[in-house]
Amino acid sequence: MSGKKIFLLGVISAIANFIVSVHAEEIPPFGYPPFSTLSIHANSNNKDYELYIQLPPSYSDTKATYPLIIVNDSRFAFPVTNGAMALMGNNVVKEAIVVGVSYARGEDRTISRTRDYTPTYSPGEPNGHSAAARKASGHAKEYVTFLADQVIPLLQKNYRIDANNKVFVGHSFGGLLGSYILVNRPELFDHYIIGSPSLWYDDKVIFKMEAAYAKNSKSLNAHVMIYADDDNGNPNNQKMAEDVLAFEKVLRSRNYSGLNLKVEIIKGENHHSVFPGLLSRGLMAAIPLKK
């Protein structure tokens, strides 16, 4: 190779390195906004969890209080909710503190979510997770006690939270959990965003729990948004949408005072695609930005 060619290659290499270095400095790396992780031991079930806490951009610049959004199934729901709030916060919805609750540390996620999100013991559930997960089922009461007695008080103590703007977000088994809280401890949250809830669980036990609640209560003070997909190619999804509409009919028939209920079957989605869309709809209904 001639000296001239070697010189030209050297110049090209130098220019390329210069361009890369300039772009590396000017273009910030992609990534989620920074969040805090807090370990917490649940007294009610003797399990260990992590809380993932994302503060809104304006938090350090104000003394304002913020809505609290608690999401379960944080493996997918926490980053999706953070991404949604990055676009929607202070544009179409209020800025909010987003908190993801992990699965129990050191456990298979299907066992953790089945134990914590299901209201009754149903080891033979045909649509559940593994046999080991189904055998762990039925401990939503202890998990909700953990949320009520430890998680929410801890967050209220350490962060500026609007006590009248607590939002629950749950999908699938997480939606079943939200439905359980709604008809057992509705005062725990002000807004419920319930996605494709597994109301089929244990022979539709949530319907029985709602009936028991209705015997003793004429009010249900909550803003509730329930969504499901309309995947006509999946019989289980079709039944899920039918169950949601049946649950709506029951809730409306009670004429509960204080209940603000919205139900929607989202067309063109399936169980795995519907969450982002229902989340944005629910957030706009729960914490709209009032200008």
PyMOL commands that set and color helices and strands:
alter all, ss='L'
color gray80, all
select helices_A, chain A and resi 3-26+59-61+74-88+109-117+131-135+140-158+173-182+186-188+201-216+235-254+275-286
alter helices_A, ss='H'
color red, helices_A
select strands_A, chain A and resi 36-42+47-54+66-71+97-101+161-171+191-195+219-229+257-266
alter strands_A, ss='S'
color yellow, strands_A
deselect
rebuild
show_as cartoon
